[in-house]
Amino acid sequence: TKKILRKISTKAIESGLLIRPIGHTIYFMPPYIINHDEIDFMIDTTLEVIQSSI
């Protein structure tokens, strides 16, 4: 629902992750230059945010 997507988006931003939820899809907005640690952070944070929002 829109309420859950809003919650996910807000928590992601608070956690330092920029995402763009559109419909049932979450678009990542990583920098053009990214390393493995940043990718791990992006994935781990996304999972945590989604799990804590549903």
Phi and psi restraints in degrees (range 20) as a CNS / XPLOR table:
assign (resid 1 and name C) (resid 2 and name N)
       (resid 2 and name CA) (resid 2 and name C) 1.0 -64.2 20.0 2
assign (resid 2 and name N) (resid 2 and name CA)
       (resid 2 and name C) (resid 3 and name N) 1.0 -33.9 20.0 2
assign (resid 2 and name C) (resid 3 and name N)
       (resid 3 and name CA) (resid 3 and name C) 1.0 -64.2 20.0 2
assign (resid 3 and name N) (resid 3 and name CA)
       (resid 3 and name C) (resid 4 and name N) 1.0 -42.7 20.0 2
assign (resid 3 and name C) (resid 4 and name N)
       (resid 4 and name CA) (resid 4 and name C) 1.0 -67.0 20.0 2
assign (resid 4 and name N) (resid 4 and name CA)
       (resid 4 and name C) (resid 5 and name N) 1.0 -42.9 20.0 2
assign (resid 4 and name C) (resid 5 and name N)
       (resid 5 and name CA) (resid 5 and name C) 1.0 -61.4 20.0 2
assign (resid 5 and name N) (resid 5 and name CA)
       (resid 5 and name C) (resid 6 and name N) 1.0 -40.0 20.0 2
assign (resid 5 and name C) (resid 6 and name N)
       (resid 6 and name CA) (resid 6 and name C) 1.0 -63.5 20.0 2
assign (resid 6 and name N) (resid 6 and name CA)
       (resid 6 and name C) (resid 7 and name N) 1.0 -41.1 20.0 2
assign (resid 6 and name C) (resid 7 and name N)
       (resid 7 and name CA) (resid 7 and name C) 1.0 -65.2 20.0 2
assign (resid 7 and name N) (resid 7 and name CA)
       (resid 7 and name C) (resid 8 and name N) 1.0 -43.9 20.0 2
assign (resid 7 and name C) (resid 8 and name N)
       (resid 8 and name CA) (resid 8 and name C) 1.0 -61.5 20.0 2
assign (resid 8 and name N) (resid 8 and name CA)
       (resid 8 and name C) (resid 9 and name N) 1.0 -46.2 20.0 2
assign (resid 8 and name C) (resid 9 and name N)
       (resid 9 and name CA) (resid 9 and name C) 1.0 -61.9 20.0 2
assign (resid 9 and name N) (resid 9 and name CA)
       (resid 9 and name C) (resid 10 and name N) 1.0 -44.9 20.0 2
assign (resid 9 and name C) (resid 10 and name N)
       (resid 10 and name CA) (resid 10 and name C) 1.0 -63.1 20.0 2
assign (resid 10 and name N) (resid 10 and name CA)
       (resid 10 and name C) (resid 11 and name N) 1.0 -46.8 20.0 2
assign (resid 10 and name C) (resid 11 and name N)
       (resid 11 and name CA) (resid 11 and name C) 1.0 -64.6 20.0 2
assign (resid 11 and name N) (resid 11 and name CA)
       (resid 11 and name C) (resid 12 and name N) 1.0 -37.0 20.0 2
assign (resid 11 and name C) (resid 12 and name N)
       (resid 12 and name CA) (resid 12 and name C) 1.0 -63.2 20.0 2
assign (resid 12 and name N) (resid 12 and name CA)
       (resid 12 and name C) (resid 13 and name N) 1.0 -46.8 20.0 2
assign (resid 12 and name C) (resid 13 and name N)
       (resid 13 and name CA) (resid 13 and name C) 1.0 -62.5 20.0 2
assign (resid 13 and name N) (resid 13 and name CA)
       (resid 13 and name C) (resid 14 and name N) 1.0 -41.9 20.0 2
assign (resid 13 and name C) (resid 14 and name N)
       (resid 14 and name CA) (resid 14 and name C) 1.0 -62.3 20.0 2
assign (resid 14 and name N) (resid 14 and name CA)
       (resid 14 and name C) (resid 15 and name N) 1.0 -27.6 20.0 2
assign (resid 14 and name C) (resid 15 and name N)
       (resid 15 and name CA) (resid 15 and name C) 1.0 -90.2 20.0 2
assign (resid 15 and name N) (resid 15 and name CA)
       (resid 15 and name C) (resid 16 and name N) 1.0 0.0 20.0 2
assign (resid 15 and name C) (resid 16 and name N)
       (resid 16 and name CA) (resid 16 and name C) 1.0 89.6 20.0 2
assign (resid 16 and name N) (resid 16 and name CA)
       (resid 16 and name C) (resid 17 and name N) 1.0 19.8 20.0 2
assign (resid 16 and name C) (resid 17 and name N)
       (resid 17 and name CA) (resid 17 and name C) 1.0 -116.0 20.0 2
assign (resid 17 and name N) (resid 17 and name CA)
       (resid 17 and name C) (resid 18 and name N) 1.0 126.2 20.0 2
assign (resid 17 and name C) (resid 18 and name N)
       (resid 18 and name CA) (resid 18 and name C) 1.0 -95.5 20.0 2
assign (resid 18 and name N) (resid 18 and name CA)
       (resid 18 and name C) (resid 19 and name N) 1.0 116.9 20.0 2
assign (resid 18 and name C) (resid 19 and name N)
       (resid 19 and name CA) (resid 19 and name C) 1.0 -129.9 20.0 2
assign (resid 19 and name N) (resid 19 and name CA)
       (resid 19 and name C) (resid 20 and name N) 1.0 165.9 20.0 2
assign (resid 19 and name C) (resid 20 and name N)
       (resid 20 and name CA) (resid 20 and name C) 1.0 -134.5 20.0 2
assign (resid 20 and name N) (resid 20 and name CA)
       (resid 20 and name C) (resid 21 and name N) 1.0 95.2 20.0 2
assign (resid 20 and name C) (resid 21 and name N)
       (resid 21 and name CA) (resid 21 and name C) 1.0 -77.9 20.0 2
assign (resid 21 and name N) (resid 21 and name CA)
       (resid 21 and name C) (resid 22 and name N) 1.0 124.0 20.0 2
assign (resid 21 and name C) (resid 22 and name N)
       (resid 22 and name CA) (resid 22 and name C) 1.0 -131.2 20.0 2
assign (resid 22 and name N) (resid 22 and name CA)
       (resid 22 and name C) (resid 23 and name N) 1.0 113.9 20.0 2
assign (resid 22 and name C) (resid 23 and name N)
       (resid 23 and name CA) (resid 23 and name C) 1.0 62.7 20.0 2
assign (resid 23 and name N) (resid 23 and name CA)
       (resid 23 and name C) (resid 24 and name N) 1.0 -126.2 20.0 2
assign (resid 23 and name C) (resid 24 and name N)
       (resid 24 and name CA) (resid 24 and name C) 1.0 -99.3 20.0 2
assign (resid 24 and name N) (resid 24 and name CA)
       (resid 24 and name C) (resid 25 and name N) 1.0 18.8 20.0 2
assign (resid 24 and name C) (resid 25 and name N)
       (resid 25 and name CA) (resid 25 and name C) 1.0 -122.9 20.0 2
assign (resid 25 and name N) (resid 25 and name CA)
       (resid 25 and name C) (resid 26 and name N) 1.0 139.5 20.0 2
assign (resid 25 and name C) (resid 26 and name N)
       (resid 26 and name CA) (resid 26 and name C) 1.0 -109.5 20.0 2
assign (resid 26 and name N) (resid 26 and name CA)
       (resid 26 and name C) (resid 27 and name N) 1.0 119.9 20.0 2
assign (resid 26 and name C) (resid 27 and name N)
       (resid 27 and name CA) (resid 27 and name C) 1.0 -96.0 20.0 2
assign (resid 27 and name N) (resid 27 and name CA)
       (resid 27 and name C) (resid 28 and name N) 1.0 131.9 20.0 2
assign (resid 27 and name C) (resid 28 and name N)
       (resid 28 and name CA) (resid 28 and name C) 1.0 -85.3 20.0 2
assign (resid 28 and name N) (resid 28 and name CA)
       (resid 28 and name C) (resid 29 and name N) 1.0 148.4 20.0 2
assign (resid 28 and name C) (resid 29 and name N)
       (resid 29 and name CA) (resid 29 and name C) 1.0 -127.0 20.0 2
assign (resid 29 and name N) (resid 29 and name CA)
       (resid 29 and name C) (resid 30 and name N) 1.0 64.7 20.0 2
assign (resid 29 and name C) (resid 30 and name N)
       (resid 30 and name CA) (resid 30 and name C) 1.0 -77.1 20.0 2
assign (resid 30 and name N) (resid 30 and name CA)
       (resid 30 and name C) (resid 31 and name N) 1.0 163.3 20.0 2
assign (resid 30 and name C) (resid 31 and name N)
       (resid 31 and name CA) (resid 31 and name C) 1.0 -67.9 20.0 2
assign (resid 31 and name N) (resid 31 and name CA)
       (resid 31 and name C) (resid 32 and name N) 1.0 162.0 20.0 2
assign (resid 31 and name C) (resid 32 and name N)
       (resid 32 and name CA) (resid 32 and name C) 1.0 -66.1 20.0 2
assign (resid 32 and name N) (resid 32 and name CA)
       (resid 32 and name C) (resid 33 and name N) 1.0 -32.2 20.0 2
assign (resid 32 and name C) (resid 33 and name N)
       (resid 33 and name CA) (resid 33 and name C) 1.0 -110.0 20.0 2
assign (resid 33 and name N) (resid 33 and name CA)
       (resid 33 and name C) (resid 34 and name N) 1.0 119.0 20.0 2
assign (resid 33 and name C) (resid 34 and name N)
       (resid 34 and name CA) (resid 34 and name C) 1.0 -141.0 20.0 2
assign (resid 34 and name N) (resid 34 and name CA)
       (resid 34 and name C) (resid 35 and name N) 1.0 144.0 20.0 2
assign (resid 34 and name C) (resid 35 and name N)
       (resid 35 and name CA) (resid 35 and name C) 1.0 -108.7 20.0 2
assign (resid 35 and name N) (resid 35 and name CA)
       (resid 35 and name C) (resid 36 and name N) 1.0 176.3 20.0 2
assign (resid 35 and name C) (resid 36 and name N)
       (resid 36 and name CA) (resid 36 and name C) 1.0 -62.6 20.0 2
assign (resid 36 and name N) (resid 36 and name CA)
       (resid 36 and name C) (resid 37 and name N) 1.0 -38.7 20.0 2
assign (resid 36 and name C) (resid 37 and name N)
       (resid 37 and name CA) (resid 37 and name C) 1.0 -63.1 20.0 2
assign (resid 37 and name N) (resid 37 and name CA)
       (resid 37 and name C) (resid 38 and name N) 1.0 -38.6 20.0 2
assign (resid 37 and name C) (resid 38 and name N)
       (resid 38 and name CA) (resid 38 and name C) 1.0 -69.6 20.0 2
assign (resid 38 and name N) (resid 38 and name CA)
       (resid 38 and name C) (resid 39 and name N) 1.0 -36.0 20.0 2
assign (resid 38 and name C) (resid 39 and name N)
       (resid 39 and name CA) (resid 39 and name C) 1.0 -65.2 20.0 2
assign (resid 39 and name N) (resid 39 and name CA)
       (resid 39 and name C) (resid 40 and name N) 1.0 -44.0 20.0 2
assign (resid 39 and name C) (resid 40 and name N)
       (resid 40 and name CA) (resid 40 and name C) 1.0 -59.4 20.0 2
assign (resid 40 and name N) (resid 40 and name CA)
       (resid 40 and name C) (resid 41 and name N) 1.0 -43.8 20.0 2
assign (resid 40 and name C) (resid 41 and name N)
       (resid 41 and name CA) (resid 41 and name C) 1.0 -59.7 20.0 2
assign (resid 41 and name N) (resid 41 and name CA)
       (resid 41 and name C) (resid 42 and name N) 1.0 -44.4 20.0 2
assign (resid 41 and name C) (resid 42 and name N)
       (resid 42 and name CA) (resid 42 and name C) 1.0 -60.4 20.0 2
assign (resid 42 and name N) (resid 42 and name CA)
       (resid 42 and name C) (resid 43 and name N) 1.0 -47.4 20.0 2
assign (resid 42 and name C) (resid 43 and name N)
       (resid 43 and name CA) (resid 43 and name C) 1.0 -69.5 20.0 2
assign (resid 43 and name N) (resid 43 and name CA)
       (resid 43 and name C) (resid 44 and name N) 1.0 -47.9 20.0 2
assign (resid 43 and name C) (resid 44 and name N)
       (resid 44 and name CA) (resid 44 and name C) 1.0 -61.2 20.0 2
assign (resid 44 and name N) (resid 44 and name CA)
       (resid 44 and name C) (resid 45 and name N) 1.0 -44.5 20.0 2
assign (resid 44 and name C) (resid 45 and name N)
       (resid 45 and name CA) (resid 45 and name C) 1.0 -65.1 20.0 2
assign (resid 45 and name N) (resid 45 and name CA)
       (resid 45 and name C) (resid 46 and name N) 1.0 -40.2 20.0 2
assign (resid 45 and name C) (resid 46 and name N)
       (resid 46 and name CA) (resid 46 and name C) 1.0 -60.2 20.0 2
assign (resid 46 and name N) (resid 46 and name CA)
       (resid 46 and name C) (resid 47 and name N) 1.0 -46.7 20.0 2
assign (resid 46 and name C) (resid 47 and name N)
       (resid 47 and name CA) (resid 47 and name C) 1.0 -61.4 20.0 2
assign (resid 47 and name N) (resid 47 and name CA)
       (resid 47 and name C) (resid 48 and name N) 1.0 -44.7 20.0 2
assign (resid 47 and name C) (resid 48 and name N)
       (resid 48 and name CA) (resid 48 and name C) 1.0 -61.9 20.0 2
assign (resid 48 and name N) (resid 48 and name CA)
       (resid 48 and name C) (resid 49 and name N) 1.0 -44.3 20.0 2
assign (resid 48 and name C) (resid 49 and name N)
       (resid 49 and name CA) (resid 49 and name C) 1.0 -64.2 20.0 2
assign (resid 49 and name N) (resid 49 and name CA)
       (resid 49 and name C) (resid 50 and name N) 1.0 -45.1 20.0 2
assign (resid 49 and name C) (resid 50 and name N)
       (resid 50 and name CA) (resid 50 and name C) 1.0 -64.5 20.0 2
assign (resid 50 and name N) (resid 50 and name CA)
       (resid 50 and name C) (resid 51 and name N) 1.0 -46.4 20.0 2
assign (resid 50 and name C) (resid 51 and name N)
       (resid 51 and name CA) (resid 51 and name C) 1.0 -62.7 20.0 2
assign (resid 51 and name N) (resid 51 and name CA)
       (resid 51 and name C) (resid 52 and name N) 1.0 -37.0 20.0 2
assign (resid 51 and name C) (resid 52 and name N)
       (resid 52 and name CA) (resid 52 and name C) 1.0 -80.5 20.0 2
assign (resid 52 and name N) (resid 52 and name CA)
       (resid 52 and name C) (resid 53 and name N) 1.0 -9.2 20.0 2
assign (resid 52 and name C) (resid 53 and name N)
       (resid 53 and name CA) (resid 53 and name C) 1.0 -100.1 20.0 2
assign (resid 53 and name N) (resid 53 and name CA)
       (resid 53 and name C) (resid 54 and name N) 1.0 -14.6 20.0 2
